[in-house]
Amino acid sequence: MPRPPLAFNFEGEVAIVSGAGSRMPGMSKSPHLRSKSHAHRGTSGEIGNGRATAILLARQGAKVALLDYNTEWAQETKRMIDEEDGISEVVQVDVTKEESCKAAVAKTVELFGTVHILVNIGMLLCS
């Protein structure tokens, strides 16, 4: 299936997506968000708002820090982004703890040099 044209150009931008491992039971109905392969069981191909946002930002050229408490789910998001030659890294965070949030932002800056975009999906993100 051909890739849809870019809606935005986020080349050189760095995004943090909290809840990047979020997924819903079953497959996404949207062919544009479906993973190309479904070799993994359980979380493979399942799309929630955080995962969809992270994938779309990566498709538009952003480097994406995939923040989630559940690193296994975030790793599946990374795998899906990697399949499309996107750039992302998983960062574990407990958004109920301010120090964990600060550490996650610091790790993102360490990995990518800065932060331009912050997307908070379905959870509180500490300031």
C-alpha positions as CSV (number, residue, x, y, z in Angstrom):
1,M,0.0,0.0,0.0
2,P,1.5,3.4,-0.9
3,R,2.3,5.7,2.0
4,P,0.0,8.7,2.3
5,P,1.5,12.2,1.5
6,L,3.0,14.1,4.4
7,A,0.4,16.3,6.2
8,F,3.1,18.1,8.2
9,N,6.8,18.3,8.1
10,F,8.4,17.6,11.5
11,E,11.9,16.9,10.2
12,G,14.4,17.8,12.9
13,E,11.7,18.1,15.6
14,V,11.8,16.1,18.8
15,A,8.5,14.9,20.3
16,I,7.7,13.4,23.7
17,V,4.5,11.2,23.7
18,S,3.4,10.1,27.1
19,G,1.3,7.0,26.9
20,A,3.1,5.9,23.8
21,G,2.4,2.3,24.4
22,S,-1.3,2.7,24.6
23,R,-3.2,0.1,22.6
24,M,-6.7,-1.1,22.3
25,P,-7.9,-4.7,21.8
26,G,-7.9,-5.8,18.2
27,M,-6.6,-4.2,15.0
28,S,-7.0,-0.6,14.0
29,K,-9.6,-0.2,11.3
30,S,-7.4,2.4,9.6
31,P,-5.1,0.9,7.0
32,H,-2.8,3.9,7.5
33,L,-2.1,3.0,11.1
34,R,-1.8,-0.8,10.8
35,S,1.6,-2.4,11.3
36,K,3.0,-4.0,8.1
37,S,3.7,-7.3,10.0
38,H,2.0,-8.9,12.9
39,A,4.7,-11.3,14.0
40,H,4.3,-10.5,17.7
41,R,1.4,-11.8,19.7
42,G,-0.6,-9.8,22.2
43,T,0.2,-6.1,21.5
44,S,1.2,-6.5,17.8
45,G,-0.7,-4.1,15.6
46,E,-3.0,-2.8,18.3
47,I,-3.5,0.9,18.1
48,G,-4.4,3.3,20.9
49,N,-4.3,7.1,20.9
50,G,-0.7,7.3,22.3
51,R,0.7,4.7,19.9
52,A,-1.1,6.2,16.9
53,T,0.1,9.7,17.8
54,A,3.7,8.5,18.1
55,I,3.6,6.6,14.8
56,L,2.1,9.6,13.0
57,L,4.7,12.0,14.4
58,A,7.5,9.7,13.3
59,R,5.9,9.4,9.9
60,Q,6.0,13.1,9.6
61,G,9.8,13.1,10.4
62,A,9.9,13.7,14.2
63,K,12.2,11.9,16.5
64,V,9.9,10.5,19.2
65,A,10.5,9.7,22.8
66,L,8.1,7.0,23.7
67,L,7.2,7.5,27.3
68,D,5.2,4.8,29.1
69,Y,5.3,3.0,32.4
70,N,4.9,-0.3,30.5
71,T,8.1,-0.5,28.5
72,E,6.9,-3.7,26.8
73,W,4.0,-1.9,25.2
74,A,6.2,1.1,24.3
75,Q,8.7,-1.3,22.7
76,E,5.9,-2.6,20.4
77,T,5.3,1.1,19.3
78,K,9.0,1.4,18.7
79,R,9.0,-1.8,16.6
80,M,6.1,-0.4,14.5
81,I,8.0,2.9,14.0
82,D,11.2,1.1,13.2
83,E,9.4,-0.9,10.4
84,E,8.8,2.4,8.7
85,D,12.4,3.7,9.2
86,G,11.3,6.2,11.8
87,I,13.4,7.3,14.8
88,S,12.2,6.6,18.4
89,E,13.4,5.6,21.8
90,V,11.5,4.1,24.7
91,V,11.7,5.9,28.1
92,Q,10.1,4.5,31.1
93,V,8.1,7.0,33.3
94,D,5.8,6.9,36.2
95,V,3.7,10.1,35.7
96,T,2.5,10.0,39.3
97,K,6.1,10.8,40.4
98,E,7.5,14.3,39.6
99,E,11.1,13.0,39.7
100,S,10.3,10.3,37.2
101,C,8.8,12.9,34.8
102,K,11.9,15.1,35.2
103,A,14.2,12.1,34.5
104,A,12.2,11.2,31.4
105,V,12.5,14.7,30.0
106,A,16.2,14.8,30.8
107,K,16.6,11.4,29.1
108,T,14.8,12.7,26.0
109,V,17.2,15.7,25.9
110,E,20.2,13.4,26.4
111,L,19.0,11.2,23.5
112,F,17.8,13.9,21.0
113,G,19.3,17.2,22.2
114,T,16.0,19.1,22.9
115,V,12.2,18.8,23.0
116,H,9.9,20.7,20.6
117,I,6.6,18.8,20.9
118,L,4.8,17.4,24.0
119,V,1.8,15.2,23.6
120,N,0.1,13.9,26.7
121,I,-2.2,10.9,26.0
122,G,-4.6,9.7,28.7
123,M,-2.5,10.5,31.7
124,L,-1.2,13.3,33.8
125,L,2.2,14.5,33.0
126,C,4.2,16.2,35.7
127,S,5.6,19.7,35.1
